[in-house]
């Protein structure tokens, strides 16, 4: 067992050399004591090992000579750490004894594996570093503690493949994948592709051992899906609006950029913010109506379709005033179909207007839907009085409203 001490207090300990378990006292958890105990876990003895007999199960201990002639078979088994009789006063060697050849010791106080005060420790020398690497590579207890790291680029476009690799591969390891991906090959490097032409969205690959997942890498398949980000608008005031697209998935598979589109009415995007333009600032002209705001996400596989985020400013739907008003029999409502279509820069899309007539108690009396153009409400059977016409455009939460007077 390897330990580190300060006077009579044990500050840390490794369960064995090598080891996968150690502890350090809470008062020194962020000091060189941690490096000392980790050194034990990775195969290092104290620099005075063998020169001063230690318990812990090493039957081959023997004193290291100052000239280093037996340094690979005695002491700490490291050829370039000086022989150490463990006689320290804080950071100063305080001994005057000699080795079996009569030579005076000159140990190093700044080595992490010395028993000088832990405030002195700053260094692992090169042979110690090599011994730790050798123990990691060749000792089963440490090899089983190594976590592989998966590397590979994302996204994977439809009809293409990508190569994914894992470090520190062991013969018992095997790959796993989500149902929307396909893996071919074996060993530390494999080929990954979409499972089918319709595969999309978030997937993953894993490295497993004995049913346990050791490593996972998230992968995106195809163009960004609008369901994987949540765009919204926040009006700072009547003339300034903040737009933001909130990516709902893992950071390593974010879109390359966002493309914001507005039907201008004189509005403009004055600033795109963030490394991938996930935020924008939109401002209104001096005289303005409202505007619709759209966004789409882009990665190396391309753009997805534009998504309507909402509207900025006080937008009024392109309807004419209903007529006649007052009305006795037929109420005409005209909505400019061309203006309605121009609000949407998405080819083939259009707004759907929901037109409703209510009485003063909020009872729905008439309702029709239209893409634009003319529609009529027959009000000849309604009693004389004041009624309320609501026109919903499918985007604004509040309708355009008109007060209608029915007189017979």
Secondary structure, 3 states (H helix, E strand, C coil): CEEEEECCEEEEEECCCCCCCEEECHHHCCCHHHHHHHHHHCCCCCCCECCECCCCCCCCCCCCCCCCCCCCCCCCCCCCCCCCCCCEECCEECCCCECCCCCECCCCCCECCCCCCHHHCCECCHHHHHHHHHHHHHCHHHHCCCCCCEECCCCECCCCEEEEEECCCCCCEEEEECCCEEEECCCCEEEEEECCCCCCEEEEEEEEECCEEEEEEEEEECCCCHHHEEEEEEECCCCEEEEEEEECCCHHHCCCEEEEEECCCCCEEEEEECCCCCEEEEECCCCCCCEEEEEEEEECCEECCCEEEEEECCCCCCECCCECCCECCEEEEEECHHHHHHCCCCCCCCCCEEEEEECCCCCEEEEEEECCEEEEEECCCCCCEEEEEEEECCCCCCCEEEEEEECC
